[in-house]
Amino acid sequence: MSRPHFDALGPAFALALSLGGAACTAGGGEEETSESGEAGSESGADALPTEGLLGCPEGSTCTILLVSQSLDDRIELFTLEGPGPLYRGAISVDLDPNPEGDISDDALDEPFDARFVGERLWLSVGHYPERLRGRILGLDPALLAAQAAGETLAVDAWFDGVAFSSATVVLDPGAREAIHMFEHPSGRVLASAFANDLFAAPEDWTDPGQLALFDGRSTDDEIATRSLADFGDCDGAWRPVPLDAEGSRVALACDGVAAGVALLDTSGLGEGELASALDGVEGCVASMGGDARQIRWVAPAGEGILVADSPAIADQSAAVLWNFDAQCQLLGAVQWDGPTSWDFRGLELHPARPDRWALLNAGNGEAMGVHIVDASGQSCRRLETLDSLWPEGHVPIAARWLPEGDSLVVAGGPRSSLDDAGAPGALWRLDFAGDPCSAEVELEDLLAPLPAFDAAQPATWRRAGASLSIASNRPR
């Protein structure tokens, strides 16, 4: 394959990415960053239970992958490190039953993000109790601890069709599509809401994104909310991404009509009452042209952030990687063009190398797949080992580095999955022997222990493993 063509659009990209030991905060100061480059790490330090779906025997170190099969209404769990079967089991979140895989009207519940905080597994559910209003649910720890390995926890074990069990914590984020979450080291959880109808046309995404804050180590139903309009024009908020291991800085993209990226000082999220802590967040917004563009993916980059910008409709228009500093000022950009189309689906910083990112392209053409990006802003490698393995019509839709950075998990699904047709999905672990730009790769199919895909059996469908998260008892 020929390399895509890259043109620098601003200051030399490699120089703009200052990868030294200090990083500017959203408030304009400096802070020390770890030598291991663990900015943005989400590996939790909460003690895992010793039994059940998230069980980790006492004295063991465990890393567990949580995959949200959002269109098929379940969360699947896999052992990536430590004792336990590769496939640990699943949790059904089929609140509005759709046994035939129907996702029309109110049949779509869409469990999207899953975070283990304190003793609970927290789930964001995008479309329950109604299509345009979701909930955040904290599941009963005792229920998860009693679940046998390899089995699916039935939804009727914690929801009777009308009401949730008394041991389930139910939070109302007060906005549409509150589907992304970030765990602050204090145990509080910052959720972001797109606050628009994702099924509407992009030109209708005119409402500012929203933030919600709750205490993941509490059973209270208290939740505080705030509009991103307080920081600037930022419609349609996407995933909050931590920029350092302390959770003191967070960035998130806004993909609505007023598109851009917000950089927030979240150092005080753990202090005081929820409302006052959220009101104390300061930040700025870097506005970006949103017409016919998709701006959803952000990752730490030296003193600032890297933003992936691709056409809203996959075509041969150029894509761009933008580099902003912590004060929302543009440092540089690199244009991606060539005989292919671009449709970015994820951007993930390597946790141990601050000059390597995994970038997912779902566009048509020879550049479809997983790219490793280096400090020049260019693709130093496309993982061609996956080319012959994609099920028909499938593309990369999510990725997550393991905490130590030597492995990357990639999920695949149909390029367009908003219909009732089944799909096998894909879930791979790629182990790198060194620098991901050049090292040998070993591949493991994480779905291998599961029953084969059967178009007549929705329990085997995996149409959108769109969110990957890690539960681990490794120290932060």
N, C-alpha and C positions, 0 to 999 in steps of 0.2 A: 504494500500500500504506500502511496506517496504521502508525504507529510502535508497537513494543511498549511496554508500560508498565513503567517502572522505579521502584522504591522504594528509597531509601537505607535500609540496615539498621544503620548504625553512624555514626561520625563522617563528616562531609561527604567524599565520595569524592575530589573534586578537591583538597581540602585534605590528605587523607591521603597522596596521591601527591606527596610532596615531590620536586620535579624540579630541585633546585639542584645545585651542583657537588660535594657530598660525599655519600657513601653509606656506611652502616654496614656493617661486615664481620660475618661470622658470629661472630667473636670479640669484637665489641662496639666496635671502634675505628672510625676513619674513613679513607677513602681518596679520592683524587681520581678523578673520572670524566671521560672525554673530553668536550669541548664538543660533539662531533659525535653524542654519545649512542650510541656503538657497543657498549654493554653487550650481551653475548650474541652478538657477532659470531663466526661460525665460518669466516670466509674465511681459508684457510691461507696461509702464506708459504713453504711448501716449493717448491723449484724443480720445475716440471713437466718431464717428459721432452720431448725435441724431436720425437719421432716416435711413431706408434702411436695407440692409443685415447685416450690423455691427452696427445698431442703438442701442443706449443706452440713454434713456431719461436723460436730465440734472439733476444732483444731485443723479443719481443712480450709483451703482457699478455693473459692468457687466463682466462676464467671458464667452467667446465664443470659442467653439471648432471648429477648421477647419480640415476637414478630406479630404485628397487627395486620391480620387479614381483614382489611377494613370493609370490603364489599361482601365478604362471606361471614361477617359477624362473629369472629372468634380471635382470641389471642393464643399463639402457639409458643411453646417454650423449649429451648434447646440448651444442652450442656456444652459449653465451649472450653471449660477448664474445671478440673476437680472431679470428684466421684459423682456417679449418677449416669443414667442412660442418656444417649445422645438426644433422643426425643423424650422430653419429660411429660408432655401432655398438653392439654389445651383448656381454654375457658370459653364457653359459649356466651356470647353477648347478643343473642338473637332475641331482643326484647319484643319486637314486632315480628312474630314468626314468618319466615319466608322459606319453607322447606324445599321449594323448587328453585331457590336461588333468585327469586324476584326481587329487584331493588327499586321498583317504581313506587311513587307516592310515599306513604309512610312506612313501607316495608324496609327501607334502608335505615339501619341504626348507625352504622359506621363507627365502630370502636377504632380510634385512630392512634392515640399515643398511650403508652403504658410506662409507669414509673413506680419503682419500689422505694418507698420513703417511710422511715420509722418502722412500723410493723405491717404496713398496708401496701397493697398493690393498687395504685390509682390509675383509673382509666378515663380518658376523655371520649365521650360519645357524642358525635356530631349531630345526630338527627333523632334524638329521643328526649322528651316525649312527643315532639312534632318535628317535621322535616326542617323547619327553620329555627329550631331552638334545641340545644343539646344540654347535657349534664356532665359533671365530673363526678365519678363514683369511686369511693374507697371501699374495697372488698374486705370482708371479714377474715382476719388472719387465721382464726381457728378453722374456718371452712377450707382454706387453701392448704393448711397443714394436714388436714385429714384426707386430702385427695390422693388417690393411688397413682403411682407413676405410670405414664403412658396412656392414661384415660382422659376423657373430656369431662370437665366439670359442667354439668347441665345448668342451663340458665334458671330452671325452676328450683334449683337449690338455694337461690338468693333473690328470686323475683317471681311473684305468683301470677304475673300477667297484668296486675293492677298496681301493686305496691312492692317496694323493695323490702328485704328483711330488716329487722330492727338493728342488726349489726352492720348494715351497709351505710356508709356515710354518703349523703347525696348533696351535691353543691350545684347551685344555679349560677353560672358565670355571667348571666344577663346579656348575652350577645350571641349572634349567629356564629357557627363554626369556631367555637373555642376548642380547637383540636390539638394545639401544640403546647408542650409543657417543658419547663426547665427547673430542675431541683437546685435550689440555693443551698450552700453548705449548712445554713442554719436549720434546714429541714422545712423551710417554707418553699412553696412551689409557685413559680410565676407562669401563668398560662397566657397565651396570646390568642385573640379571636380575629378571624378574617373580617367578621362583622358585615359581610355582604353575602348574597346568595351565589355560591360557587357554580350553580347550575344556570345562572343568568349570563347574559352576554357581558364581556369584559368592560364595555363602555358604560355598563350600569353599576360597576363597582365604585361607587362614589362616596361611601361612608368611611370615616376614619377607622383604623384598626383599634382594638381595645386590649387592655391588659387586665388580668385578674390575679389576685394574690390570696393564697390560703396556706394554712399550716398543715403540712403533710404528716405531722406527728401528733395531731389532735383529732378528736372525734367530733369537734364542734362543726356546725354547718356555716360558720362565719366565712365570708369571702369579701374582699375589697376590690373595687374596679376603678379603672381610669382610662380616659381616652388618649390615644396617641396624638390627637390634635393639639394636646398641651405642648408638644415638642416641635410641631411643624406639620406640613401637609404630608400625610402618610396614610393612604387609603388601603384597606385590605391587608392586615398584618399576617405575616407568615411565622416561621419557627424562631423562637428566641435562642440564640447561640451564645454560650459563655465564651468570653475572650481570654480568660485566665482561670487558673485552678481555684482561685479564691471566690469566683463568682462575683467579683466586684465590678465587672463590665460585661454588658450584654449587647449584642447587635441583632437586629431583625429586619428583614426586607418587607416592603410594602408593595403589593402587586396590583393595586387598583389604578384608577384614573390618575390620582396623585401618587405616582410611584416614587420609590426611593428606598433609602435604608436609614433606620434609626440606630444611633449609638447611645446607650444609656449607662449611667453610673448607678449600679445596683448594690454598692457596698453597704448601704444601710438597710437592706431588705429584712435583715434578721433582728432589727431593733424596734422596740416599742410596739404599739398597736398596729394591726394590719393596715388600716386606712392611712395612718400617719406615715408608716414605712413606705407605702406605695406613693403617697403624695410627696415624699422626700426624694424620689428618684429625679435626677436631672439628666439632660441629654440634648441631642441635636439631631436634625434630619438632613441628610444629603438628598436633595431632589434629583430625580432622574426622569428622562422622557419615557412615559409608559405606553404611548400609543403603539399598538401592534408589537409590544415587547412583553416578555415574561421575566420578571425580576423577583425571584423567590429564594435564591441560595446565597448564603453568606458564610464566610469562614474567617478565623483569625489569620492575620498576615503581618508579622512583625509588629510595628507600632500601630497598626490599624486593622483594616479588614480587606478581604477580597470579595467581590460581588460578581456572580455569574449572571449574565444578561443574554437571553436568546430570543429569537422571534416567537411571538405568541402562537403563530401557526407555522409549523415546521416547513421551511422552504430554504432556498439557497442564500437568503440574506445573511449577512455576517453576524456572528455572535461576538460578545466582548467580555473580557475579564477586567473589571474596574478595581482600582486600588485607592482607598480613602484612608486618611489618617483619623485619629481619635476625635478630632474636632470637625469631622465631616467635610474636610477639604480634599479635593482630588489630588492624588499623587501621580497617577499614571494609569495607562490602560493598554491592553493588547487586543487587537482584533483577530478573530478567527474566521477565516473564510475558506474558499476552495470548492471543489466539485462534490459537495455534500450538503446536507441540511443539519441544522442545529436545534436541539430541543433538550436543554439541560434539565436534569431531574435530581441533581444532588451535587454538593461540594463539601468535602470532608477533609479537614487538616489532619495529617499524620500526627499522632500524639507524642512521638519522640523525635520528629524531624520537622522543625518549623519552616522548611523550604520544600515540602512535598504535600500535595493534595490529591485526593481522588475526585475526579470530575466525571459525572455520568452524562452521556449523550444518547438520547432516544431518537434522534433524527434519522431520516432515511439516508442510506449511502454508506460508503466505506469507512467513515469515521464513527459509525454507531458503536457503542460499547463503553468500556471503562477506561478512562485516560488517567495517567499519572502526570501531574503538572509540577514543573520545577520552578525555581525562583525567577526564571526569565518570563514566566507567564505562558510558556509553551508546553505542549505535550511532549514529555520526554519518552513516553511509552503508551501504547494502547495495548490492553491485555488481550492479545489475539488468541490466547489459549481458550477463551470463552466462545469464540466465533462459531465453532461447530456444535456447541452445546445448547444454544438458545432454542427453546421450543418455538415452533412456527409462530411468527407474529409477535414474539416476546422481545422486550427491551429492558435495560436496567432501570429500576424505579426507586431503589434505595440502597444505601451502603453505610457501613459503620466499621471503623477501625476498632480492634480490640484494645484494651487499655495499654498494653505494652507496645503496641504499634507494629508487631511482627505479622499480624494477620488482618485481612480485610474481609468482611462479610458483605456479599452482594445479593440483593433480591431482584428477581425479574418477574415481569408480568406482561399482559397484553399492552400494546401501545395505546389502545383505546379500549377501556374495559367497562364503559358505562352501558352495558347491555346484559341480557340474562344468559348469555352463552358461557359455558364453563371453560376453564383454562387450567392447565397443570401448574403454572407458576414455576419458579426456580429459586433456589437458595443455596449459595455456595460459600465455602470458606476458602480463602486463598492465603497460603502461608508463604511469606517471602524469606529467603535466606539472607537478605541484606537490604541494600538500597532498592526500594521498589521500582526505581527507574531502570534497573538493570539485572537485579538478582533473579535466580531461578525461582519458579513458583510451583508449589504443590497444591492441588485442588481437592477439596472434599465436598461431596454432594450431601448437604445436611438433610435433604428430603428422602434419602435412600431408605431409611428404616420404615417409612410410611407406606400405606397402601398406594398402589399406582393410580394415576388419574383415570377416572371413569366419567365420561360426559353425562351419564345417567345418574350419578351419585354426587350431589352438591357437597357432601361431606369431604370429598376429595378435591374440591375446587380451590384454587388459589389465584384469584383474579387481581388482587392488589395488596401485596405485602409491602404497603407503602410507608410503614414506619418501623424502624428497628431501634431498640433500646437495650441497654445493658444493666443487669442487676449483678453487683459484685461486692464481696466483702474485702476486696483489696483496698489498702489505704489510699486515700486521695493523693 
